[in-house]
C-alpha cells in the first residue's frame, strides 16, 4: 500500500489544483490511499488585514468537507480517499479549534504549529521576524507549543515536527544538547498522547533541504515507539508523493516496518512498502 497523508488544494489560497485533480493524480501514480488535509481557516488573526492566501475562508470549510466526502464515494474502489484537516494549533484558541474538529466527521486531523502568536514561522513573507531574535528562545517557544498541541487530545498526527528550521535558522551549535532536550520533551508529549507523527518530505524542497523532522528526531521517535506516517505536503497535484520514496527508505533504514493510516479517527497500521 502506498499512501500520502498531507496535501493542500486551491481553497487554501497558496496551492493549486482541485481536490478531484489530487485524487485523479493519486490514481495515476498508484496510491492506495490519499489524504486530503487542507488548512483550517484562520481564527486568531483577521483574514482581511493579515497576510493574504494563508488558509481557506471559514465559509469554504463546509464546502471542502462536502466535496471531499463526495470524492471519497465517487472513487471508492479506485483509491481510498481519507478526509482530513491540518488543524493549526494556536495557544489560547483550543476551544475554537476543538469546535471546528467536532463539527465534522474527519478521518484524521493533523496538528501543526505554524504560529507563534501572530507570527507564522513557516511563511516566507515573514522571515524578517527572525531579525534580532534569540534563535534558541524561539525554538523554546516553538517546541513548547508542539508539546501543548499534543496534550490537547485534539489531533491524530503531529505534523512536520521541526518546521521551525524551514529557513535554516538554527540555535548556536553550543546549545545543541539543549535543543535536543527541547525535541525530546516535545516527542515525549506526542508519545504520552498516544498519537502518531508524520515524516513530511517537503523539507527537501525548502531552503533547509532536510525532511521534517530530522533523522535525529526520527531516531528518537522510533526508539520511543511513536507511530509514523508519511506526507508530501503537496501544494500542486503534480507534486503529490514528491520525495516520499526517500521518506520510506529512511524509515525503513531506521527499522520502521509499518505506517499509520486513519479512518473515522481510528488508526490502523499497514506494512511499509518500498518502491524503486
N, C-alpha and C positions, 0 to 999 in steps of 0.2 A: 504494500500500500504506500502510495506517495501522497503527501499532504502539504498544504501551505495554509497556515492559520492567521496570517496577518496581511490584509490587503486594504486598499483605500480606493475610492472612486470619485467621480466628478462632483458629487454633492458637497464634499468637504472643502472645495474651493482651490485646493492646491494639488489636485490629482486630475488625471484624465481617464476617460473611459466609463462606460455604463456598467452596472452590476452584471448585466447579461453578457457583455463583452468579456468580463473576467471569467464568468462561468464557461463560456464557449472556449476561451483560451485554455482554461483548465482541462477541458475535454481534449483539446487539440494536443496538449503536451503530455497527456496521460496521467493527470492527477486522479487519485481515488477520491480525495476529499478536498474541498476548497472552503476556507473560512472567510466570510465577509465580515469585516471588522472596522467599519469606519468610525471616525472620531465623534465622541459625544459632543453635543452643542456646548458652546461656551456658557459658563454660569457666572463666574466671578468678575468678569470684565464686560463692558458694554461693547457688543459686536460693532455697533455703529461708530465708535470712536477708537476702538483698538485696531491693531494691525489687521488688514483685510485678509480674507481667504484662509482663515485658520481652521474652521470646522463647519459642519453643516448647520444651517439655521435651525432653530428649535422647531419651526413649523414643518421642516422636512423630515424630522425624525420618524413620525408615524408612516410617512410615505416610504422611507427607506426600509423600515421593518416589513411593511406590506409587500413591497416589491421583492425583497429578499426571500420571504417565505413563499411567494408565488413562484419564484425561480427554483426553490427547493423542490416544489411539486412538479414543475414543468420538466425538470431534468432528472427526476428520480429514475434510477436505472442506468443513467449515463455517468453521473457523478454525484457524490453526496455533498450537498451544499449545507454548510453549517452557518447559522446566522448569529453573528457576534457583534460586539461593540468594544471599541477601545475607550474605556471609561476613565478619562484623566482623573487622577487623584489630586484634589486641591484641599489642603488642610483648612478646616473650618467650614467646609461645604459638604461634609459627609451626608447630611440628611438629604440635601438636594440631589446628590449623586445616587444615593440609595433609592430615592423616589423614581428616578429615571430607570434604574435597573429593575425595580419591582414591577414597573408598568408594562413590561414586555416579556414575552416568553423566549428569552435568549437561549441559545445553545451554550454560549460561553461569553465571559466578559474578561477582557484584558485590562489589568491595572497598570497604568503607565504614569510616571511622573515626568511631566514636561515643564510644569510651572513651579517656580519659587516665588510666591506672591504673584505679582503681575508680570514677572519676567519669564518668558518661555525660553528655557536654556537650550532648546533644540532648534530654534528659529534663526536662520542665517541673517535675518534683518536685525537681530538683537544681540549680535556678538559684541557690540560696543559696550554692553553692560559688564563684560569681563574686565574692562579697563579699571585699574586701581583696586581690583578685588584681591583679597587674600584667597587664593585658589583653594587651599585646604579648607578654609572656613565655608566656602561654597559647597565643597564636597560633603562636609559635615551636615549642612542643611539638607542637601540632596538625599543622602543616604538615610538620614533621619526620616524624611518624608516617605522614602521607599518602605522603610520598616513600618511606619504608621499606616501606609496603604495596605500592606499585607495583613496587619492586625485588624483592619475593619471588618474582614469577612465578606467584603463586597465582591471580591474578584476570584476568578478561577485560574488565571495565569498572570504572572508578573511579566510585564513587557520590557524589552531592551534595558536590562537592569542597570547598565553603566552608560547610558546615553549621554550622561554628563560630560563624557570625554569627546563628544562628537567633533568638536572643532579643534581638538588637540590640546585643550587646556588640562594640564595635569599638575597635581601637587609637586612640590620640590622633591627630588629623589631622596633627600634626607628624611622625608616624612613617609617613606614607603611603608614601613611597619604600621604606622598609624592609619594609613589609607587601607591597608589590608584588614585592619581591625574594623574599620567602618564597613567594608564589604562583608566581612564575616557576620557582623551584627545584623545587617540587612538580610543576609541569607538565613540566619537563624530565625528571623521573624517569618520569612517565607516558609521555612521548614515547620515551624510551630503552628502556622496557619493551615498546614496540610494542603497547600495549593501547588500548582506547577509553575515552571518558569520557561520562558521561550529562549531559544537561540535565534536571534534576529540577525540575518545575514546582511542586512542593508548597510551595516557599518563599513563593509568592504568597498562601498562606492562613495563613502563620505570622506571628508578631509582626514579623519583619524586612520582610515584604511585598516580597520580591525572590526571583527564582528562584535555585536553586543549580546552577552558580555564577553569579556576577555577569557582566554584559555585559563588564566589563573582562577578567575571566579568560577568558571565551569568546573574545573577540577574539584574545587571545594564543594560546589553544589552536588556533584556526583558522589563525593565522599559522604555527604550528608543524606543522600538518598532522596533528593528533591526530584520529582518527576519533571521531565523536559519535553518540550515540543519545539517545532521549528516554524519560522515565518520569514517571508521575503520582505515584508513591509512595502510591497509593490504599490506604486502610485501611477502605474500605467500597465494595462493588460499585457503588453509585450515584456514587462519586467517580472511577470509572475514567475515565482520559483527561482528568480535570479540568485545565484550563489548557494542555493540550498544543497547542491551536490557537495560543496565544500563543508557546509554545516553538518551534513550527515556523516561525512568522512571523519571530521573532527570528533563528533560524538562517539563514533564507533571506536576511534583510537583511544578514547577515554574510558571505554568499557561499557558504554550505553548500548543496550540492545532493544529497548522499547521506547516508543514515543507516546505522549499523552494526546488523546483526542476527546472531544466533548460533544454531547447531545443532550439537550434539556438540562444543562448544568451538571450532568453526570460524566465523570471521567472514565474512559476506557483506554487501556494500554494496548498498543498494536506493535508488531515487530518493526524494528528499524531496518529499512531496506536501503541498501547501497546500489547505485546505478553507475554505469560507466559514463 
